[in-house]
């Protein structure tokens, strides 16, 4: 997942709990955990 550096601090602190991205096809999958520069992000539901 590509997450801009400017959003990392908000994700780490818990201030950002939802992130929307526009893709032609769905990239994230429910139940998976993704490694990003901000840390590990779990996708609970889509």
C-alpha positions in Angstrom: 0.0 0.0 0.0 1.3 3.4 -0.9 0.7 5.8 1.9 2.2 9.3 1.8 4.7 10.2 4.5 2.6 13.2 5.6 0.0 10.7 6.9 2.3 8.4 8.8 2.2 10.4 12.1 -1.6 10.5 12.1 -1.8 6.7 11.5 0.8 6.0 14.3 -1.0 8.2 16.8 -4.4 6.8 16.0 -5.8 10.1 14.7 -6.3 8.5 11.3 -8.4 5.4 11.4 -9.8 5.4 7.9 -8.0 6.0 4.6 -9.6 6.1 1.2 -7.7 5.5 -2.0 -9.0 5.3 -5.6 -7.8 2.4 -7.7 -9.2 0.9 -10.8 -9.3 -2.5 -9.1 -9.4 -3.3 -5.4 -5.9 -3.7 -4.0 -6.5 -4.4 -0.3 -8.1 -7.6 0.9 -10.2 -8.0 4.0 -8.4 -9.7 6.9 -4.9 -9.0 5.5 -2.1 -7.1 7.2 0.1 -4.8 5.1 3.6 -3.4 5.9 4.0 0.3 5.2 6.4 3.1 6.2 3.8 4.0 8.9 4.0 0.5 10.3 1.7 -2.5 9.9 -1.9 -1.8 8.9 -4.7 -4.4 9.2 -7.8 -4.3 6.9 -10.8 -5.3 9.0 -13.5 -4.8 6.4 -13.9 -3.2 3.0 
